[in-house]
Amino acid sequence: MEGLDGRHRDKDGRIEKKHGNTKIKNLKDQYPELKNFQNEDTLGQVRDRYGADSLDELIRILRKR
């Protein structure tokens, strides 16, 4: 289901969160803060390295560096 803002939504209408197994290479265009990470790293691996619980929190941490 597509939302008005183009983001994918779950069946109940909530915006779908990025899964931990999402490859970093699939996020680099939208999140330039991830450009220095290996393409084959997963979002879960990078979040764990920085102690972030979500993609939003990870991006906030990386912007402060």
Contacts in CASP RR format, 6 or more apart in sequence:
PFRMAT RR
TARGET T0000
AUTHOR 0000-0000-0000
METHOD contacts of the structure
MODEL  1
MEGLDGRHRDKDGRIEKKHGNTKIKNLKDQYPELKNFQNEDTLGQVRDRY
GADSLDELIRILRKR
1 8 0 8 1.000
1 9 0 8 1.000
1 10 0 8 1.000
1 11 0 8 1.000
1 13 0 8 1.000
2 8 0 8 1.000
2 9 0 8 1.000
3 9 0 8 1.000
3 15 0 8 1.000
7 15 0 8 1.000
7 16 0 8 1.000
8 15 0 8 1.000
8 16 0 8 1.000
9 15 0 8 1.000
9 16 0 8 1.000
10 16 0 8 1.000
17 54 0 8 1.000
17 55 0 8 1.000
18 27 0 8 1.000
18 43 0 8 1.000
18 55 0 8 1.000
19 43 0 8 1.000
20 42 0 8 1.000
20 43 0 8 1.000
20 44 0 8 1.000
20 47 0 8 1.000
21 42 0 8 1.000
21 43 0 8 1.000
21 44 0 8 1.000
22 42 0 8 1.000
22 43 0 8 1.000
22 44 0 8 1.000
23 39 0 8 1.000
23 40 0 8 1.000
23 41 0 8 1.000
23 42 0 8 1.000
23 43 0 8 1.000
24 34 0 8 1.000
24 37 0 8 1.000
24 38 0 8 1.000
24 39 0 8 1.000
24 40 0 8 1.000
24 41 0 8 1.000
24 42 0 8 1.000
24 43 0 8 1.000
24 46 0 8 1.000
25 39 0 8 1.000
25 40 0 8 1.000
27 34 0 8 1.000
27 43 0 8 1.000
27 55 0 8 1.000
28 34 0 8 1.000
28 35 0 8 1.000
28 39 0 8 1.000
31 55 0 8 1.000
31 59 0 8 1.000
33 59 0 8 1.000
33 62 0 8 1.000
33 63 0 8 1.000
34 46 0 8 1.000
34 62 0 8 1.000
37 46 0 8 1.000
43 55 0 8 1.000
43 58 0 8 1.000
46 58 0 8 1.000
47 53 0 8 1.000
47 54 0 8 1.000
47 55 0 8 1.000
47 57 0 8 1.000
47 58 0 8 1.000
50 58 0 8 1.000
50 61 0 8 1.000
50 62 0 8 1.000
51 61 0 8 1.000
52 58 0 8 1.000
52 61 0 8 1.000
END
